[in-house]
Amino acid sequence: MARRDWETAAPLLRQAIPSAPDSVALHYELAICATYLELGDEATREFQWVLEHAQAGSEEATVARTWLIQTGGQTARAAAIDRPVAERDRSDSKVGGSGVRGVVEWAEAGQGVQPLDRKLLHLIGLKNTPTSGLRYSIRTDASGRYGFEQIVAGPYKLTDVIAGRPIWRLKITVADAEEAVVDLGPNNSAKVRDDFPEPGPS
């Protein structure tokens, strides 16, 4: 998964799931692989499982619901409508008047820098700030463009992974009622700039 080798990771995850059928992480990672491999039925099935079993409000549940709704999953729409009132209230609190947009580019093996289509990005609020507990997820379009809309103003971590080694891990601050422009590419990758470095071994 860290190498983004979806074709290798997917069969390994399929083998692992029967040994740990209740693992949200395994189902979630298989769903992510399936989206990149364009295995729509498998992605829908795995994201639906995640939506039904992951903790309400978790990143896995949020990403699953967003993907299913964006791809027209009727079951996901029903789940979003039927979820508990308390959870709906938390979702409503995620709506603000600011935004973040940009273009995502990367140099794949043997190729020059090109737009990354369907790249999953996460905007994660920082602890002890007005954005604490807020998370937004979105995929880039065919031209590598992305746009987070109607988000709460404040500081965030902008990254492409929840777990594992990221390509980008940036701290950004979004002003109230404004739209920040943040392009992602080799020049601000985690190898060049990592605003949330993980502690090394003691």
Sine and cosine of phi, psi and omega as CSV:
sin_phi,cos_phi,sin_psi,cos_psi,sin_omega,cos_omega
0.00,0.00,-0.67,0.74,-0.02,-1.00
-0.89,0.45,-0.54,0.84,0.02,-1.00
-1.00,0.09,-0.06,1.00,-0.04,-1.00
0.88,0.48,0.54,0.84,0.04,-1.00
-1.00,-0.05,0.98,0.21,-0.14,-0.99
-0.90,0.44,-0.61,0.79,-0.05,-1.00
-0.91,0.41,-0.53,0.85,0.04,-1.00
-0.99,0.15,-0.64,0.77,-0.08,-1.00
-0.93,0.36,-0.64,0.77,-0.11,-0.99
-0.84,0.54,-0.79,0.62,-0.01,-1.00
-0.91,0.42,-0.53,0.85,0.05,-1.00
-0.91,0.41,-0.63,0.78,0.04,-1.00
-0.92,0.38,-0.63,0.77,0.03,-1.00
-0.89,0.46,-0.58,0.81,0.04,-1.00
-0.95,0.33,-0.55,0.83,-0.08,-1.00
-0.98,0.21,-0.52,0.85,-0.11,-0.99
-0.86,0.50,-0.69,0.73,0.02,-1.00
-0.85,0.52,-0.45,0.90,0.02,-1.00
-0.99,0.14,-0.36,0.93,0.03,-1.00
-0.61,-0.79,0.92,0.39,-0.14,-0.99
-0.90,0.44,-0.30,0.95,-0.02,-1.00
-0.99,-0.14,0.17,0.99,-0.03,-1.00
-0.98,0.18,0.93,-0.36,0.04,-1.00
-0.90,0.44,-0.63,0.78,-0.05,-1.00
-0.88,0.48,-0.69,0.73,-0.02,-1.00
-0.92,0.40,-0.72,0.70,0.02,-1.00
-0.89,0.45,-0.65,0.76,-0.02,-1.00
-0.90,0.43,-0.72,0.69,-0.01,-1.00
-0.91,0.41,-0.59,0.81,0.06,-1.00
-0.91,0.41,-0.63,0.78,0.05,-1.00
-0.87,0.48,-0.67,0.74,0.03,-1.00
-0.88,0.47,-0.72,0.70,0.05,-1.00
-0.84,0.54,-0.70,0.71,-0.05,-1.00
-0.88,0.47,-0.58,0.81,0.01,-1.00
-0.91,0.41,-0.65,0.76,0.00,-1.00
-0.95,0.31,-0.50,0.87,0.02,-1.00
-1.00,0.05,0.03,1.00,0.01,-1.00
0.86,0.51,0.62,0.78,0.09,-1.00
-0.99,-0.15,0.98,0.19,-0.15,-0.99
-0.85,0.52,-0.69,0.72,-0.03,-1.00
-0.90,0.44,-0.68,0.74,-0.01,-1.00
-0.93,0.37,-0.66,0.75,0.02,-1.00
-0.88,0.48,-0.69,0.72,0.00,-1.00
-0.89,0.46,-0.71,0.70,-0.03,-1.00
-0.89,0.46,-0.71,0.70,-0.05,-1.00
-0.95,0.31,-0.64,0.77,0.03,-1.00
-0.92,0.39,-0.57,0.82,0.05,-1.00
-0.91,0.42,-0.65,0.76,0.05,-1.00
-0.88,0.48,-0.71,0.70,0.01,-1.00
-0.87,0.50,-0.69,0.72,-0.01,-1.00
-0.87,0.49,-0.58,0.81,-0.04,-1.00
-0.99,0.14,-0.36,0.93,-0.13,-0.99
-0.88,-0.47,-0.36,0.93,-0.01,-1.00
-0.96,0.29,0.40,-0.92,0.03,-1.00
-0.89,0.45,0.72,-0.70,0.00,-1.00
-0.84,0.54,0.75,-0.66,0.01,-1.00
1.00,0.06,-0.08,1.00,0.02,-1.00
-0.96,0.29,0.29,-0.96,0.00,-1.00
-0.87,0.49,-0.65,0.76,-0.01,-1.00
-0.88,0.48,-0.71,0.70,-0.01,-1.00
-0.91,0.41,-0.64,0.77,-0.01,-1.00
-0.90,0.43,-0.72,0.69,0.01,-1.00
-0.90,0.44,-0.68,0.73,-0.01,-1.00
-0.87,0.49,-0.74,0.67,-0.02,-1.00
-0.89,0.46,-0.69,0.72,-0.02,-1.00
-0.88,0.48,-0.72,0.70,-0.02,-1.00
-0.90,0.44,-0.71,0.70,-0.05,-1.00
-0.90,0.43,-0.67,0.75,0.00,-1.00
-0.93,0.37,-0.67,0.74,-0.01,-1.00
-0.90,0.43,-0.47,0.88,0.00,-1.00
-0.99,-0.11,0.13,0.99,0.09,-1.00
1.00,0.08,0.38,0.92,0.01,-1.00
-0.94,0.33,0.95,-0.32,-0.05,-1.00
-0.89,0.45,-0.60,0.80,0.00,-1.00
-0.89,0.45,-0.62,0.78,0.02,-1.00
-0.91,0.41,-0.60,0.80,0.03,-1.00
-0.89,0.46,-0.68,0.73,0.01,-1.00
-0.91,0.42,-0.64,0.77,0.01,-1.00
-0.90,0.44,-0.62,0.79,0.00,-1.00
-0.92,0.40,-0.60,0.80,0.00,-1.00
-0.95,0.30,-0.62,0.79,-0.12,-0.99
-1.00,0.02,-0.08,1.00,-0.06,-1.00
-0.91,0.42,0.39,-0.92,-0.10,-0.99
-0.83,0.55,0.46,-0.89,-0.03,-1.00
-0.85,0.53,-0.67,0.74,-0.02,-1.00
-0.85,0.52,-0.63,0.78,0.00,-1.00
-0.94,0.33,-0.61,0.79,0.05,-1.00
-0.88,0.47,-0.62,0.79,-0.01,-1.00
-0.90,0.43,-0.61,0.79,0.03,-1.00
-0.91,0.42,-0.63,0.78,0.02,-1.00
-0.90,0.44,-0.67,0.74,0.00,-1.00
-0.87,0.49,-0.56,0.83,-0.02,-1.00
-0.94,0.35,-0.18,0.98,0.01,-1.00
-0.99,0.10,-0.09,1.00,-0.06,-1.00
-1.00,0.02,0.81,-0.58,0.03,-1.00
-0.70,-0.72,-0.26,-0.97,-0.06,-1.00
-0.91,-0.42,0.31,0.95,-0.05,-1.00
-0.90,-0.44,0.03,-1.00,-0.01,-1.00
-0.35,-0.94,0.26,-0.97,0.09,-1.00
-0.67,-0.74,0.75,-0.66,0.03,-1.00
-0.63,-0.78,0.28,-0.96,0.03,-1.00
0.14,-0.99,-0.17,-0.99,0.00,-1.00
-0.82,-0.57,0.66,-0.75,-0.01,-1.00
-0.94,-0.34,0.83,-0.56,0.00,-1.00
-0.74,-0.67,0.51,-0.86,0.00,-1.00
-0.40,-0.92,0.46,-0.89,0.02,-1.00
-0.99,-0.11,0.97,-0.25,0.08,-1.00
-0.97,0.24,0.28,-0.96,-0.05,-1.00
-0.83,0.56,0.80,-0.60,0.06,-1.00
0.97,0.23,0.11,0.99,-0.02,-1.00
-0.74,-0.67,0.32,-0.95,0.08,-1.00
-0.98,0.18,-0.07,-1.00,0.02,-1.00
-0.92,0.40,0.82,-0.57,-0.03,-1.00
-0.68,-0.74,0.39,-0.92,0.05,-1.00
-0.89,0.46,0.62,-0.79,0.07,-1.00
-0.99,-0.13,0.91,-0.41,0.02,-1.00
-1.00,-0.03,0.54,-0.84,0.00,-1.00
0.85,0.53,0.50,0.87,0.07,-1.00
-0.99,0.16,0.81,-0.59,-0.03,-1.00
-0.99,0.13,0.80,-0.61,0.02,-1.00
-0.86,-0.52,0.51,-0.86,-0.01,-1.00
-0.79,-0.61,0.67,-0.74,0.07,-1.00
-0.90,-0.44,0.92,-0.39,-0.16,-0.99
-0.88,-0.48,0.85,-0.53,0.01,-1.00
-0.91,0.42,0.48,-0.88,-0.06,-1.00
-1.00,-0.07,0.56,-0.83,-0.01,-1.00
-0.88,0.47,0.53,-0.85,0.06,-1.00
0.87,0.49,0.50,0.86,0.09,-1.00
-0.73,-0.69,0.16,-0.99,0.02,-1.00
-0.87,0.50,-0.31,0.95,-0.02,-1.00
-0.99,-0.14,0.09,1.00,-0.05,-1.00
-0.82,0.58,0.77,-0.64,0.02,-1.00
1.00,0.06,-0.10,0.99,-0.01,-1.00
-1.00,-0.01,0.67,-0.75,0.06,-1.00
-0.62,-0.79,0.69,-0.72,0.06,-1.00
-0.76,-0.65,0.57,-0.82,0.01,-1.00
-0.69,-0.72,0.56,-0.83,-0.02,-1.00
-0.37,-0.93,0.40,-0.92,0.09,-1.00
-0.94,-0.33,0.51,-0.86,0.07,-1.00
-0.95,0.31,0.36,-0.93,0.05,-1.00
-1.00,0.02,-0.17,-0.99,-0.08,-1.00
-0.90,0.43,-0.34,0.94,0.01,-1.00
-0.99,-0.17,0.16,0.99,0.01,-1.00
0.99,0.17,0.15,0.99,-0.02,-1.00
-1.00,0.04,0.53,-0.85,0.07,-1.00
-0.67,-0.75,0.32,-0.95,0.04,-1.00
-0.37,-0.93,0.94,-0.35,0.16,-0.99
-1.00,0.09,0.81,-0.59,-0.04,-1.00
-0.86,-0.50,0.44,-0.90,0.08,-1.00
0.81,0.59,0.73,0.68,0.04,-1.00
-0.98,-0.18,0.33,-0.95,0.03,-1.00
-0.97,0.24,0.69,-0.72,0.01,-1.00
-0.92,0.39,0.50,-0.87,0.04,-1.00
0.65,-0.76,-0.18,-0.98,-0.04,-1.00
-1.00,0.06,0.55,-0.84,-0.02,-1.00
-0.58,-0.81,0.33,-0.95,0.27,-0.96
-0.98,-0.18,0.83,-0.55,0.06,-1.00
-0.97,-0.22,0.88,-0.48,-0.07,-1.00
-0.54,-0.84,0.16,-0.99,0.00,-1.00
-0.94,-0.35,0.02,1.00,0.03,-1.00
-0.64,-0.76,0.42,-0.91,0.15,-0.99
-1.00,-0.09,-0.64,0.77,0.05,-1.00
-0.72,-0.69,0.54,-0.84,-0.02,-1.00
0.98,-0.21,-0.11,-0.99,-0.07,-1.00
-1.00,0.10,0.85,-0.52,-0.04,-1.00
-1.00,0.08,0.39,-0.92,0.22,-0.98
-0.99,0.11,-0.62,0.78,0.03,-1.00
-0.78,-0.62,0.57,-0.82,0.07,-1.00
-0.43,-0.90,1.00,0.06,-0.14,-0.99
-0.90,-0.44,0.54,-0.84,0.15,-0.99
-0.99,-0.11,0.82,-0.57,0.04,-1.00
-0.78,-0.63,0.44,-0.90,0.06,-1.00
-0.83,-0.56,0.81,-0.58,-0.05,-1.00
-0.97,-0.25,0.82,-0.57,0.00,-1.00
-0.98,0.22,0.42,-0.91,-0.01,-1.00
-0.90,0.44,0.75,-0.66,0.06,-1.00
0.87,0.49,0.44,0.90,0.05,-1.00
-0.79,-0.61,0.26,-0.97,0.00,-1.00
-0.88,-0.47,0.88,-0.47,0.04,-1.00
-1.00,0.09,0.61,-0.80,0.05,-1.00
-0.94,-0.34,0.90,-0.43,-0.01,-1.00
-0.75,-0.66,0.97,-0.24,0.09,-1.00
-1.00,0.08,0.63,-0.77,-0.01,-1.00
-0.92,-0.38,0.76,-0.66,-0.01,-1.00
-0.29,-0.96,-0.18,-0.98,-0.03,-1.00
-0.87,0.50,-0.51,0.86,-0.10,-1.00
-0.95,0.30,-0.33,0.94,0.05,-1.00
-0.81,-0.59,0.46,0.89,0.06,-1.00
-0.94,0.34,0.21,-0.98,-0.03,-1.00
-0.89,0.46,-0.40,0.92,0.04,-1.00
-0.95,0.33,-0.44,0.90,-0.01,-1.00
-0.99,-0.16,-0.69,0.72,-0.03,-1.00
-0.62,-0.78,0.91,-0.42,0.04,-1.00
-0.83,-0.56,0.96,-0.28,-0.05,-1.00
-0.99,0.14,-0.12,0.99,0.01,-1.00
-0.72,-0.70,0.87,0.49,-0.04,-1.00
-0.90,0.43,0.62,-0.78,0.03,-1.00
-0.99,0.12,0.62,-0.78,-0.02,-1.00
-0.89,0.45,0.65,-0.76,0.03,-1.00
-0.98,0.18,0.08,-1.00,0.00,-1.00
-0.90,0.45,0.63,-0.77,-0.02,-1.00
-0.98,0.20,0.00,0.00,0.00,0.00
